[in-house]
Amino acid sequence: MQIDFEEVKRQLLQSDEEFRQLATRHHDLDERLHHYAERAYLTDPEHIEEVTLKKEKLHLKDQMESILRRRAGDVEPAPAAHH
């Protein structure tokens, strides 16, 4: 049996304010990092900010994964599809 993590994530986005805030912040950081990735050259302060943003984004992802795993443990696994 397998848990549908995408479905659990969708449910969390609708029902869990903390998860939704983490996901929103993660998305915002992703957009800011994309801006840096498009640039051919970063100044030293920009590079430091990029590294800081990457660390924060990773921390947010870890928090989201923790909530997702905890919630998935509360969900009955979906029946395996038989082919």
C-alpha positions as a Markdown table, in Angstrom:
| # | Residue | x | y | z |
|---|---|---|---|---|
| 1 | Met | 0.0 | 0.0 | 0.0 |
| 2 | Gln | 1.2 | 3.5 | -0.8 |
| 3 | Ile | 0.3 | 6.9 | 0.5 |
| 4 | Asp | -0.5 | 9.6 | -2.0 |
| 5 | Phe | 1.8 | 12.4 | -0.7 |
| 6 | Glu | 0.5 | 14.8 | -3.4 |
| 7 | Glu | -3.0 | 14.4 | -2.1 |
| 8 | Val | -1.9 | 14.8 | 1.5 |
| 9 | Lys | 0.0 | 18.0 | 0.4 |
| 10 | Arg | -3.2 | 19.3 | -1.2 |
| 11 | Gln | -5.2 | 18.6 | 1.9 |
| 12 | Leu | -2.6 | 20.4 | 4.1 |
| 13 | Leu | -2.6 | 23.4 | 1.8 |
| 14 | Gln | -6.3 | 23.7 | 2.3 |
| 15 | Ser | -6.5 | 22.8 | 6.0 |
| 16 | Asp | -3.3 | 23.6 | 7.8 |
| 17 | Glu | -2.4 | 27.3 | 8.2 |
| 18 | Glu | 1.2 | 26.6 | 9.2 |
| 19 | Phe | 1.8 | 24.4 | 6.2 |
| 20 | Arg | 0.2 | 26.9 | 3.9 |
| 21 | Gln | 2.5 | 29.7 | 5.3 |
| 22 | Leu | 5.6 | 27.6 | 4.9 |
| 23 | Ala | 4.6 | 26.7 | 1.3 |
| 24 | Thr | 3.9 | 30.3 | 0.5 |
| 25 | Arg | 7.3 | 31.5 | 1.9 |
| 26 | His | 9.0 | 28.6 | 0.1 |
| 27 | His | 7.5 | 29.6 | -3.2 |
| 28 | Asp | 8.5 | 33.3 | -2.6 |
| 29 | Leu | 12.1 | 32.2 | -2.0 |
| 30 | Asp | 12.1 | 30.0 | -5.0 |
| 31 | Glu | 11.0 | 33.0 | -7.2 |
| 32 | Arg | 13.8 | 35.2 | -5.7 |
| 33 | Leu | 16.4 | 32.5 | -6.2 |
| 34 | His | 15.2 | 32.1 | -9.8 |
| 35 | His | 16.0 | 35.8 | -10.3 |
| 36 | Tyr | 19.6 | 35.3 | -9.1 |
| 37 | Ala | 20.0 | 32.1 | -11.2 |
| 38 | Glu | 19.2 | 34.1 | -14.4 |
| 39 | Arg | 22.0 | 36.6 | -13.8 |
| 40 | Ala | 25.4 | 36.0 | -15.3 |
| 41 | Tyr | 27.2 | 37.6 | -12.4 |
| 42 | Leu | 26.4 | 38.3 | -8.7 |
| 43 | Thr | 28.0 | 40.8 | -6.5 |
| 44 | Asp | 29.4 | 39.6 | -3.2 |
| 45 | Pro | 26.4 | 40.8 | -1.2 |
| 46 | Glu | 24.0 | 39.2 | -3.8 |
| 47 | His | 25.9 | 35.9 | -3.6 |
| 48 | Ile | 25.7 | 36.0 | 0.2 |
| 49 | Glu | 21.9 | 36.7 | 0.0 |
| 50 | Glu | 21.5 | 33.9 | -2.5 |
| 51 | Val | 23.2 | 31.4 | -0.2 |
| 52 | Thr | 21.2 | 32.7 | 2.8 |
| 53 | Leu | 17.9 | 32.3 | 0.8 |
| 54 | Lys | 18.9 | 28.7 | -0.3 |
| 55 | Lys | 19.5 | 27.8 | 3.4 |
| 56 | Glu | 16.2 | 29.3 | 4.4 |
| 57 | Lys | 14.4 | 27.5 | 1.6 |
| 58 | Leu | 15.9 | 24.2 | 2.5 |
| 59 | His | 14.9 | 24.7 | 6.2 |
| 60 | Leu | 11.3 | 25.5 | 5.1 |
| 61 | Lys | 11.3 | 22.4 | 2.9 |
| 62 | Asp | 12.4 | 20.3 | 5.9 |
| 63 | Gln | 9.6 | 21.7 | 8.0 |
| 64 | Met | 7.1 | 21.1 | 5.3 |
| 65 | Glu | 8.3 | 17.5 | 4.9 |
| 66 | Ser | 8.1 | 16.9 | 8.6 |
| 67 | Ile | 4.4 | 18.1 | 8.7 |
| 68 | Leu | 3.7 | 16.0 | 5.5 |
| 69 | Arg | 5.2 | 12.8 | 7.0 |
| 70 | Arg | 3.4 | 13.4 | 10.3 |
| 71 | Arg | 0.1 | 13.9 | 8.5 |
| 72 | Ala | 0.7 | 11.0 | 6.1 |
| 73 | Gly | 1.2 | 8.8 | 9.2 |
| 74 | Asp | -2.4 | 9.7 | 10.2 |
| 75 | Val | -3.8 | 8.8 | 6.8 |
| 76 | Glu | -4.8 | 5.3 | 5.8 |
| 77 | Pro | -2.7 | 4.2 | 2.8 |
| 78 | Ala | -4.6 | 4.1 | -0.5 |
| 79 | Pro | -5.3 | 0.5 | -1.7 |
| 80 | Ala | -2.7 | -0.7 | -4.2 |
| 81 | Ala | -3.9 | -0.7 | -7.8 |
| 82 | His | -4.1 | -4.1 | -9.3 |
| 83 | His | -3.2 | -4.4 | -13.0 |
